[in-house]
Amino acid sequence: MVPPRITTFFLALLTTVVLAAPAPPQYPLLQVTVPQSHFEVLRMRQSIPLEPRAVTDTECIDRNAHIVFHDQNAAELSICGGIAGSVERCQGSPRMTQGRVGSALFTLKVTGTGSTISLTKKRWEQCVRAARAVCPTGSLSATCLGGATRGGDVQFSLLSM
């Protein structure tokens, strides 16, 4: 049996060594701000059920293309000059539009002659969500059924920039 004085000595020595150990390095906290438009897309996704029949001809272009999720969300709301906030549909009746933010580029164009893009925010989100259900990563192309005047459809692609 070890004498109590020696046990106490080693316990005191161990405590001193542990307390004298250098403190771990302090790392500054990374300050990240996320634009409100990102949260708007997440709210839309949460409230809109997945509608697989919203798109047709979905093709995964490059499953390894790196598209930042936040960039995709922001680009999704920047089509037609911006459909974020209170804007509920594509404005200006364009035949073609792009939404580009960071690593994401959406390109939309109508399929019918004489048609123009008249997508609502809800329909656009349904189309993107349905295409992402087929191609969860990377770049893609698809046709959004409806969303154009005169019964036309809207072809769109999401590419990595």
N, C-alpha and C positions, 0 to 999 in steps of 0.2 A: 504494500500500500504506500502511496505517495504521501509524504507529510503535508499537512494543510498549509504550511508556510510556503512550500514550493509551488503548490497548486495556485495559491493566491498570487504569488509572484508571476507565474506564467500567464495567469488571467489578466493581471494588470499590464504586463508586457504586451500581450496580444491586443488589448484594448488601446494602448498607446500607439501601436503600429497601425491599427485600423484607422484610428482617428487622425493620425499624422499622414495618411495616404493623400496624395494630391487629389484635388477635386477634379471631376471630369470636365473637359472643356465645355464652355458655354457656346452654344450655337444661336445666332440671332434668329428670331422667328421670321419666316418668309411672309411678307405681306402680299396677299393676292386679292385683287378686286375682280369681281365678275359682273359684267354689264347686266342690267335688268332684262334685256332681250333674251338672254340665256335662260333665265328663270321663266320667262313667258313661254318659251318653247316647251320647257319641262312641264309647266302647268297644262299646256295644250295636249301634250302627249298623255298626261295622266287622265284627262277628261275625255279623250276621244278613243273609242274602241278600235281595235285593229280591224280594218276592212280589206281583206286580201283581194277582193274584186275591184278595188279602186284603180289598180294598174294592170297593164298587160305588157307583154314583150320585155319583161325585166331581164337584164343581162348584167352579170358581174364582169366588169371590164378587167380590173386588177385587184384581186382580194388582198394583196399585200401593200397596196398604196396606203400611205399614212395620211389620214385625215383626222385632225384633232376634233373631238366631239363638240367642244365649244365653238370652234370655227364653223362646223357644219350647221349648228343651231343658228348662229348669227347670220350665216350666208342664206339660210332658209328664209329668214325674215327680211333679207335685204333685196329680194327679187322685186321687180316692178317699182324700183325706187324706194322701197321700204314698205313692209306691211306690218310693222311692229306697232304695239300700243293699240290705239283706238281704230286704226285702219283695218277694215274687215275684208277687203278684197283688193285685187290688183287694180291699180289706177292707171288711167291713160290709154287703155286698150291697145297695148303694143302687140306686134306679131312675134317679137322675140324679146327676151329679157335675160339678164344675168344677175346673180347674187354672188359676190366674192368677198370673203373674209379670210385672211390668213392662209391656211392650207386647203381651204374648200372653195370650189367654184361650181355653182349651179348654173346651167344654161337651159333655158326653156324656149320652145318655139311651137307654134300651132301647126297642126297637120292639114287642116282644111283650107281650101282656097277662099280668100276673102274673110277668113275667121280672124279674130283677135283674142288675146288671152283675157279671160274674165274670171280667173280662179278666186274662190273665197279662201280665206286663211284656213278654215276648217278642212276644205277639200284638199288643199295643198298639203297640209299636214297628214291627211289620210294617205295621200299618194306616196309621200316620202316614207312614211311609216311602213306601208305595205311593201315598198321596194326594199327597205332595210330588213324586213322579215325574210326576204329571199337572199339578199346580199348583206349580211350583218357587218362586214368590214370592207374597206377599200372603196374603189370607185365603181360606179354603176350607171346604167341607163335604163329608162323605162318609158312607158306611155301612160300618162294620167288620163283616164277615161272621163270625158267631159272637161269642163274648165275653160272651154273656148266658146265664142259666140257661134251661131249657126250650127250647133251640134258637133263642133269640132273637138278634137282631143289635143292634149299638150304633151309633146315629147320633151323629156328632160334628161339631163345627165348630171352626175356629181363626179367631179374630177379632183384630183390632188394637185395643188399648186406648189 
